[in-house]
């Protein structure tokens, strides 16, 4: 992997072009214009002169690289619109912190409790979302899971879906409902309900039997989690419920991503969406892990592309979004009826809970504007090294939760990983454009 990083140039006080070394060539990249091309050393010299406002000779102005750079200059800069408010068009609902699995890498292990949110608080927060005048009326998004297994509270889940749909009908508002589930709980009633209500599933599953059973075991250790999830995924497909699979990549399956993709193709032919996310809260993750992850990920991605499967991760998603903040401030209700700005920090047992706790739900919604501003200040804050990074408009400084948890070395390793991964995506896109 090439550890040489780009040089940042300025033109008229606007960050325009980055020159990224790639073996014996250079990628000329304009992230805020969505354009890139490959240049040799001679072309690089002309580009450096151009963007530093140095006079070019008539011969240099006749070159293809001069035409390319002028073409990029004609593209309008993507307008960065910072929304310094809470993300009110998406409500994340944590019905409970209970979960029947004990995953080795789960960020919410410390918040396990028997708390289940009451219907009165759910009704209050859902009414609030539908009545908010500042949100887009096109579509409201409701997401379940991320702190516990939502289907452990099935009756409450059904009530919540039906209440959301009744409000949407009255308000003539479109809704999208997504559930993150470990797929260990399924019967005819559940399957029929999910299908009838067009609920999108993301299944947290590590795919290969030996990995799934080791990393995502049942709390009581009495059952084989792979056997149950595998059977349920096949049943989902039989019912016409087609979700995606999200797998966490650790040391255990770092070399197995291609095998995982092949397993899905051969055993779950109706599933065409995979997410392979590198583990984020394991402090053993280092530069060596990231380097191998990048190599293995793109091998698996090539296989997936040839077999009609979409493979992605959060960094690849970020490549197609130009932004100056990592994520919109979340609007998440916890099992205790509290409002937090990040679903990963949803319990008083979580580090920095008081910081991310921005409100409560009683008879009405109480939001602390002061606390929102504190969270925004942290989210908008960037590392000084972000200033000259070509990936800054994609990663936007990275997840602030991880920034608080990572040591300086871990943050350095992660930043290198993001740059190398983003460059690989650029190379992939340029190869496709040539073919």
N, C-alpha and C positions, 0 to 999 in steps of 0.2 A: 504494500500500500504506500502511496506517495504521501509523505508527510510535509511536503512543501505547500505553503499556503499562499493565497493570492495577495497581490498588491492592490490597494485601494487608490483610485484616482478621483479627482474632483473636477467638475466643469461647471462654472457659474454657480458655485456654492450648492450644487445638488449632487448627491452620490449617484453616479450613472453607471460606470463600467468597472468590472473587476477582471483582472488578468489572472487566470488560474493555471498554474503549471500542470501539465498532464504528459508524463513521459518526456518525449522530445518535442512536444507541441504545447499549445496553450489554448485554453477555452476562454473566449471573450464573452462575458456574461453580464447582462443588464437585467437584474431581477425585477426591478420596478417597471421594466418595459416588456418583460416576458420573452426576451430574445437572447440567443447565444449562437456563436459559431466558433469553429476551430481555426487557429492561425499558426503558421510556422514562425521561426525566429525573426525572419525579415519583416513579416507582417506585423509582428508584435512591436518592432521598432517604430513602424509607421503609426500604429495605434497610440503608442506612448507619446509620440510627438503631437498627434492630433488632440488628444484629451488634455494635454498640458499646454494647449494653445500655442504650440511652436509652429513656425511657418513650414509648410510642406512644399516640396518641389513640384513642378508640373508633372514629372514622371510619376511621382508618388500619388498624385491625384488621379492618375489614370489606372491605378491598380484596383483589383477586385476588392481588396480589403478596405480601401477607401469608400467604395460603394456600399459595402456591408455596414461599416460604422455609420455612414450617413443615413442608411436605411433605418438603423436602430434609433438614431437621433430624431427621426420623424415620428416615431411612436410616442404617444403621450405617456407621461409618467403615471403609473397607477396611483390614484389618490388615496392616501392613508387617512381614513376617517376613524379617529379614536372615539369609541363610545364609552364614556366614563360613567356608566350606570350598570345596574345589575341586569343579567340576562333574563328578562321577564317573559320571553316567548318560549322558554323551555323550563319546565319544572321537573326536578329530579326528586323522586319519592322513594325514601327508604322506609318501607313498611316495618321492618324489623332488622335487628342486628343478628338474629339467630341464623345459624347455618348448620347443615348436617354434614358438611365436609370440614376437614382441617388441613387446608392447603399450606404447604411449607413456606410459601412466599407471600401469603395474603397480608395486605397492608392493614386490614381491619381486624386482625386476630385479637388485639388488645381491647376492642370495643364490644366483644361478645356480651350480650345480655338477653334477658327475656322480655325486654321492653317491646311493646307493639303499639304503634300510634293509634289513637282513638278516631272514630269516624267523625266526631265533631270537629277535631282539628284538621282532618283531611278536607272536610267540606269547606271549612273557613279558608284554607290556603288555595283550594281549587277555585272557589268563588272569587278570591282575590285576583288570581291569574286571569280569569275570564273577564273581570271588570276593569282591569288596568287599561287606561286610555293611551298609555305610551307604547304598548306593544303592537307589533304587526298583526293585522287581522287576517292575514293570508292563511297561516297555519300555526297552531300551537303544538309544541312537542312535549310529550310526557314520557319520562324514562324511569324504569323501575330497576332496582338492583344496584350493586356497587358497594354495599356494606353488609349484606346478608342475602340469603336465598329467598326471593319474594314468594315462591310457591309454598314455603312453609307456613304462610298465612293466606292460604288459598281463598277462603271465604271473604276475607277483607280485600284481597286483590280483585275478586269479582265485583264486589260492591263499588270499589274505587273506579274500575273501568266503566261500569254502568252509570255511575254518577258523572264522570267526565263526558260520556256520550250524551247524557241527557242535557248537560249544560251546553255542549257544542250544538245540539239540535236547536235549543232555544235561542242561541246567539248566532246561528247560521255560520259557525266557525269550523273550518277544517282542522282535524287533529291527526297527529301521528303518534303511535304508542310503541315504544320499544322496551323489551325486557332483556336484562342480562341474567341468565340462569345457568346453573350447573347441570341441568338436564337429568337430575337424579329422580325427579318426581314427575310421574306422568301416568294418566289413565285416560279412559275414553272421555270422561267429563271434561278434563283439562284440555285434551287435544281438540275436542269439538268447540269448546269455548274460544280457544286461541284462533282457530281457523275462522269461526263465524265473525269474530271481531277484528280480523285482519291485523293481528298483533305480530310485530316483527321481533324475531328472536336473535340474540347473540348468545351462542353457547360457549361457555368457558370450559375448555376441554383440551387436554394435552395429547390426545390422539393415539399415541402408541401405548399398548397395554402396560409395559414395564414402567414407562414414564408416568402415565396417568395414576397407576396404583401407588407409586412412590410419592409423587408430588401432590396428588389430590385424593387422599384417602378419606374414608368416612371417619367421623369423630370417634365412633365406638369400635372401629377397626374390624367389625364383624363381617363386612360385605366387601366384595370386589367392585370398586367404583367403575373400572373400565367396562366390566360386563354389563352393568346396569345402564350406564350412559350410552354405550354402543347400541344396546337393544332399544333404548328410547329414541335415539337419533333415527334408527331404521323405522321405528313406528311414526315419528314425525313425518318422515318422507312419505310413508304410506297414507298419511292423513292429508298430504298436500301442503304441509307446513315446512317451508324451506328457509332456514336461517343461515347465518354465517357461523364459523367457528373461530374463536379467539384463543390462541395458545400463548403461554408464557415461556419464553426461551431462557433457560438457565444452563449451568455447566452440564447438566445431565442430558439435555437434548440439543446442545449447541451444534453437534455434528450430525444431527438427525433431521434437519429441516426438509431435505429432499425426500427422505423416507416418509416423513409425516405427510407431505403433499401427495406422494404416490399412494399412501394408504387411503387418504380421503378420496382420491380419484377412483380407486379400485373398490372401495367399500361404501362410499356415500356419493354416488354419481350425480345426485340432484343438488348437492351442495357445491356452489361455485365461488364462495367468498371465504378467504382465509385471512386472518390477522396473526402475524408472528411478532409478538412484542417482547423486546428484551426486558428481563426483570429489572425493576427500578429501585427496589428497596433492599437489595442484597449488597452489603458493603464489600463483599469479596469480588464484585465486578470491577474489572480494571481494563487497561488499554488492550491487553492480550485478548480478553474476552470480546471486546468490541471489534477488534480486527477480524477475529474468526467469525463473529456474527455477520459482519458485512460480506465476507467471502461466501459463507454458506447460504445467506439469505438470497443473494443474487443468483446462485446456482439453482436454488429452489424456485426462484421467481421465473427464471428462464423455462424450467420444466412446466410451471403453472401456465405461463403464456401459451405454450405449445399445446396445452390440454384444456384450454377454456376455463381456467380458474383465475380469479383475481386474488393476488397475494399483495398485502400491504402492511404497513405499520403506521404509527402516529407521525413519524418523521416524513414518510412518503406522502401522507395526507397533507402535511404542512407545506410540502413543496408547491402545491397548487393553490396556496393561500398566501397572499401578501398581507402582512399585518405588523403592527408595532407593539402588540401585546399578545402573550402566549395564548391566553384563552379569555373568553368573556367571563366576567364574574358569575359564577353559578348561583342559581336559586334552588336550594336543596332543603327539603324538610326531613328531619331525622325522626326516629321512632319516639323520641321524647317530646316532639313538637317544637323543636328548635330549628331556626333557620341558619344554615351555614353557607359560606361562599365556595366551598369545595367539598364534594362528596367523600373524598379521602380523609377528611378531618371532620368526623361526625359524632364523636363521643368525647366526654370529658376525660377519658383515658388517653386520648390522642395528644401527641406533642403539639403545642401551639393552638389547642382547641379554642381558648379564649380569644385568640387573635382572629380566627376564621368564623367565630360565632357572631352573626350580625343581627339576629332578631329572634323573636319568640312568637308562637301562635297560641293565643288564648281565645277570647271571644272575638278578637280581631287580630290583625297582623301588626306587630311592633318591630319596626326596622330602625337600626341605629345608623343615621347618616354619617356620624363621626367614625364609626367602625368601618363603614363602607369605604370612606376616604383613606383610612389606614391600609386596607387591603389593596386598594387601587394604587397607592403609592408604592407598595411592595411589588405589585404585579408590573407596574410600569418601569420599575428600576432595572437597569441593565448593568452588566459587568462592563468595565471600561474597555475590555478587549472586544466587546461587541461592535465597537465603532468601526473597526476595519475588517469586519467579517462578512464575506459574501453571502453567508446563510442567515444573516441577522433578520432579514425580512420574512424568512420562513419560520425559524424557531422562535424568534422574538424574545430571546433571552432564556428560553426554556422554562420548565415548570417551576414556579416559585416555591412550591412545597419541597421539591427535590433540592432546590438551591439552598434551602434552609437546613436540609439534612446532610447534604454532601460536604465532605471535607474539600479543601482547596484542590488537592490532587485529584479527587474524584470528579470535581467539576471540570478540571482541565481535561481529564480523560473523556468525559462525556462531550465536551465541546469539540474535541478532536474527532470524536465519533460522528457527531452531527455533520461536521464539515466534509468528512470523507464520504459519508453516506449520501449527502446531498450532491457531491461531485459525481458519484457513481450514477445517480439518477440523471444528472445532466448528460453524462456520457451515453447512457442508455437512450435518452430522447434524441440526441444528435445522431446516433447510429440509425435509429428508426427513420429519422428525417432523410437520411442519405439513401435508404433502401427503397 
